[in-house]
Amino acid sequence: MNIPSNILTLIAGIILTLVSLWYGQNHGLLPIAASKDATQVDELFNFMMTIATGLFLLVEGVLVYSVIKFRRRKGDTTDGPPIEGNVPLEIFWTAIPTVIVFILAIYSFEVYNTMGGLDPMASHDMGPKQQIAMNSEGQEVALGLGVSPESEQGNNPLIVNVNGIQYAWIFTYPDTGVVSGELHVPVDRPVQLNISAGDVLHAFWLPEFRIKQDAIPGRDAQLTFTPNKIGQYPVICAELCGAYHGGMKTSLTVHTAEDYEQWVQDNTFAQADAPSESVALNTTKSSDEEFLAPYAEDLDIEAEAIAQLNHAHHH
């Protein structure tokens, strides 16, 4: 039974489309999405995976078909037909990728804009005419990615100052005075991170939140997000910052509102005589070396080697 080639092409196209759509939504390549902005990034990634899967199957399918269909037969020593080109086909396979690139550009731009990439309160310091905001200490800062806290339906954002040093992240809560080597936030409340670097270039990366922001010495930045899943997530430095860069890791814990308040109470007045028993403590009662001792033990280096706090950290 001979099936017409156009029917076979239609069937192959339907199968290719269904497989691409399924894999684009079930690739399992992304970690859990722990913020509302993360779902937008995931939808864009899934869309890209769907297109990429379809193109891969199409190109590889044509190649495999051509290898089998047009292979040299046994005893055939003749030359192939002298085909020099096919203008309509070349226009087609040039136009399709061009259209795809434009679609992805527009889609990604919308996601970036929705996440606050074009928010005046989230624009980077690019020159003397840039938008300037003030951090909690009254200093001018050039802000990074994230929707302005003022636009989050009037919600009161949790402000945390983040200082990256070799090789640890230091989190300071201005409202409570708590200083911690781990980030703790309540669920469903906007979080505003004022990020700085005390020595070299770092990058504050939250994979489950799909956001990342450079920490640049001498230039503050801001990262705003709203967590929506309770749990513990890694915080990673994504910029090569020295020999122990791989060990510059900590965690972000998203609590319920009640558990977060309890954490604040438990750590507001940490015991000065046992700094290693609590990650969060009041630094007015301990030296830099004492504060960093737990992280030095984890990295197997001397505390003095990572006690490179920026002057801004002490004010």
Beta strands, then each sheet from edge to edge (+ up, - down):
strand 1: 133-134
strand 2: 140-141
strand 3: 158-165
strand 4: 168-173
strand 5: 178-180
strand 6: 183-186
strand 7: 191-197
strand 8: 202-206
strand 9: 211-215
strand 10: 221-225
strand 11: 231-237
strand 12: 249-255
sheet 1: 1+ 2-
sheet 2: 5+ 4- 3+ 7+ 10-
sheet 3: 6+ 12+ 11- 8+ 9-
end
